[in-house]
């Protein structure tokens, strides 16, 4: 994996964590709402997972945020 894609995954994971903590959800709660395991959520947030578009949509719905908002990376 190139460092560029790794950087994008890390920034995406940081955005997920930011949105999750903003609404006061634990990783376990987010996983439950998105029908995903907590360890999968953790992997996304650490930039170790490269979630599919289907997973990203599930997470966005669980966070009650528009999917496009998750792609506003810094």
matplotlib code that plots the C-alpha trace (Angstrom):
import matplotlib.pyplot as plt

x = [0.0, 1.3, 1.8, -0.7, -3.6, -2.5, -2.7, -6.2, -7.3, -6.0, -7.7, -11.0, -10.7, -10.1, -13.2, -15.2, -13.9, -14.6, -18.2, -18.7, -17.4, -19.3, -22.6, -21.3, -21.2, -18.7, -17.1, -19.3, -22.5, -21.6, -20.8, -24.2, -26.0, -24.1, -24.3, -20.5, -18.1, -16.5, -13.1, -13.9, -14.9, -11.6, -9.7, -11.4, -10.6, -7.0, -6.7, -6.0, -9.2, -10.2, -14.0, -16.2, -18.7, -21.5, -19.8, -19.2, -22.9, -23.9, -21.5, -22.9, -26.5, -25.5, -23.8, -26.9, -24.7, -24.8, -22.3, -20.5, -19.7, -17.4, -15.3, -14.5, -11.0, -8.4]
y = [0.0, 3.4, 6.0, 8.2, 5.8, 5.1, 8.8, 9.0, 6.0, 7.6, 10.9, 9.1, 7.2, 10.4, 11.8, 8.8, 9.1, 12.8, 12.3, 9.4, 11.3, 14.4, 12.5, 10.6, 7.1, 4.4, 2.2, -0.6, 1.5, 2.6, -0.9, -2.1, 0.7, -0.1, -3.9, -4.1, -5.4, -2.9, -4.2, -3.3, 0.2, 0.5, -0.6, 2.0, 4.7, 3.7, 3.8, 0.1, -0.8, 0.3, 0.1, -0.5, 2.0, -0.2, -0.1, 3.7, 4.2, 2.0, 4.0, 7.3, 6.2, 5.0, 8.4, 10.2, 12.2, 12.5, 10.2, 13.0, 14.7, 11.8, 12.6, 16.1, 15.4, 17.8]
z = [0.0, -0.9, 1.8, -0.1, 0.2, 3.8, 4.5, 3.0, 5.1, 8.3, 7.5, 6.8, 10.0, 12.0, 10.4, 11.5, 15.0, 15.1, 13.9, 16.4, 19.4, 18.4, 19.0, 22.0, 20.6, 21.6, 18.9, 20.2, 19.8, 16.4, 15.4, 16.7, 14.8, 11.6, 12.0, 12.2, 14.8, 17.1, 16.0, 12.4, 13.5, 15.4, 12.3, 10.2, 12.8, 13.0, 9.2, 9.0, 7.1, 3.7, 3.9, 0.9, -0.3, 1.2, 4.6, 4.4, 3.7, 6.7, 9.0, 7.7, 8.4, 11.9, 12.5, 11.1, 8.8, 5.0, 3.4, 1.5, 4.9, 5.7, 2.7, 3.8, 4.8, 6.1]

ax = plt.figure().add_subplot(projection="3d")
ax.plot(x, y, z, "-o")
ax.set_aspect("equal")
plt.show()
